[in-house]
Amino acid sequence: MDQDSLWAQGAQQWQKMWGEGWAQALQTLQAAPPGPVPAPVPEIRFAPDKLQALHQEYLQEAARLWQQGLRGAPQAAAADKRFTGEGWACNPVAAYTAAAYLLNARTLMGLADAVQADPKTRARIRFAVEQWIAAMAPSNFLAFNPDAQKKAMETQGESIALGVANLLHDLRQGHVSMTDESLFEVGRNVATTEGAVVFENELFQLIEYKPLTAKVHERPFLLIPPCINKFYILDLQPENSLIRYAVEQGHRTFVVSWRNPDESLARKTWDDYVEDGAIRAIETVRQIGGAEQINALGFCVGGTILGTALAVLAARGAQPVASGTFLTTLLDFTDTGILDVFIDEAMVQFREMQMGQGGLMKGQDMASTFSFLRPNDLVWNYVVGNYLKGETPPPFDLLYWNSDSTNLPGPFYAWYLRNTYLENNLIKPGKLTVCGQKIDLGRVTLPVYIYGSREDHIVPARAAYASTQVLPGDKRFVMGASGHIAGVINPPAKGKRSHWIRADGQLPATLDAWLEGATEHKGSWWPDWAQWLQAHAGKLVAAPKAYGKGARFKAIEPAPGRYVKQKA
């Protein structure tokens, strides 16, 4: 059989595989107990011109690779960090294996891009192919990884024994170790900014931080972090703590520390987190501070909760918040980035049936999902280091936080999936009733500071920018470099990265249009935000001498409190 025939047959088999896979999935759903109605099986076709171009390119590259292999010349795979070790360059067989893998990976991704189908099907196929390619890298297997083999020989097998021990340890703890977790303890060397818990209910503890200035602004400042993670991403170390930075700027600072849900909270809803979480925290901070209004910040899902709470308060005719900051927050869920591949009607119906009336979305399940959004960096990198080479990953506070997962109440999670990711109901005036109120983000007229990260794969920058078109008040948008976490946690003293600001203050319909008039500035965006927040913080008054206020809001325990230490 000639090469053209082999290529054609391979393409037909690939198409058949996807078609049979969808059909098998449909049969499985149809045989399952009554539940969500599965979507029709999408039709998979290939663009003929792209297929032909891939065909020619593959044959040329395969022939060149084969000729180099016959001459024993090492193949150039050094552009991929998985194959940059000395063993890959010095071993012709390993180098050829890496180069052949990369060629096949490029071709498979080309085939995925050549699929003709609806956008969601194409995105799902591409995601699935990316996962398969990442898993099948020769670096992931001891039999093909020359660096791991060399280390095994140099240590006389000790690295293999340590790798097995690491594997058993990770199996017991339920997740792949990304850092040496034994070196960190919440309250000892992460989450160390001095403060005290001054209020608690079954959903959260409210932490007040000790002032670091003789005077503070009269309007207190409240941070609402995502309940999907723990608050101390905002307080990892003194030198990169956004919380400490706010305190240093003269703000009387409070943070919501969400409880890690167990079965006692398994029936909590989105309304509960808005009413008994965000709104209760806003009112408590206002009472402690003795101020008519406070300033508030929401990060990621915390920003979505804050936005919903502000809409509920607006519907009630209340305005206890003077300004809002939204960091990498989705209010308009039109563009949800890579996470869209997981969301459709059948999936949401399944979650509603599974836990819509009670239950827990396990934190480790969510953590695994987010890790596999970047499989080479957050999964296979540690499989190779921990298990094949028997290494202990270096200490890294951010990765310790990343592994400290949290559960979510099932009804909260199911509501969130349907009304945000699936139906995008938050931006539809009067569509949703939350806490007894028909909500409309168009009534949230307070000034807002909106931040998005350029390389964010969880909240794309264009999706963060979309909030500028939803909220009607005075707005300032800033885009920072890097991703969802590193872009936000970027202290000025480090002098890292860049941010973009549009001096004329214009907010056109799209991020691309905004960028046409934006200017890049070196370093952190924090000082720009601090200057903006100061303008909304009111006059300076004497800093309080004690935590809380009176007998009603006394210090319960030192920060960071009990709730943040609860494990999923």
Sequence and secondary structure as in RCSB ss.txt:
>XXXX:A:sequence
MDQDSLWAQGAQQWQKMWGEGWAQALQTLQAAPPGPVPAPVPEIRFAPDKLQALHQEYLQEAARLWQQGLRGAPQ
AAAADKRFTGEGWACNPVAAYTAAAYLLNARTLMGLADAVQADPKTRARIRFAVEQWIAAMAPSNFLAFNPDAQK
KAMETQGESIALGVANLLHDLRQGHVSMTDESLFEVGRNVATTEGAVVFENELFQLIEYKPLTAKVHERPFLLIP
PCINKFYILDLQPENSLIRYAVEQGHRTFVVSWRNPDESLARKTWDDYVEDGAIRAIETVRQIGGAEQINALGFC
VGGTILGTALAVLAARGAQPVASGTFLTTLLDFTDTGILDVFIDEAMVQFREMQMGQGGLMKGQDMASTFSFLRP
NDLVWNYVVGNYLKGETPPPFDLLYWNSDSTNLPGPFYAWYLRNTYLENNLIKPGKLTVCGQKIDLGRVTLPVYI
YGSREDHIVPARAAYASTQVLPGDKRFVMGASGHIAGVINPPAKGKRSHWIRADGQLPATLDAWLEGATEHKGSW
WPDWAQWLQAHAGKLVAAPKAYGKGARFKAIEPAPGRYVKQKA
>XXXX:A:secstr
  HHHHHHHHHHHHHHHHHHHHHHHHHHHHHSSS          EE HHHHHHHHHHHHHHHHHHHHHHHTT   
  TTSGGG SHHHHH HHHHHHHHHHHHHHHHHHHHHHTEES HHHHHHHHHHHHHHHHHT GGGSTTT HHHHH
HHHHTTTHHHHHHHHHHHHHHHHTS  SS GGG  BTTTBS S EEEEEE SSEEEEEE  SSSEEESS EEEE 
 TTS GGGGSSSGGG HHHHHHHTT  EEEEEE    GGGTT  HHHIIIIIIIHHHHHHHHHHT S EEEEEET
HHHHHHHHHHHHHHHTT   EEEEEEES  SS S  GGGGGG  HHHHHHHHHHHTTS EE HHHHHHHHHTTSH
IIIIIHHHIIIIIS       HHHHHHHS   EEHHHHHHHIIIIIIT GGGSTTT EETTEE  GGG  S EEE
EEETT SSS HHHHHGGGGT  S EEEEEESS TTTTTS  GGG  SEEEE TT    SSHHHHHHT EEEES S
HHHHHHHHHTTS  EEE  SSSSBTTTB   EETT SGGG   
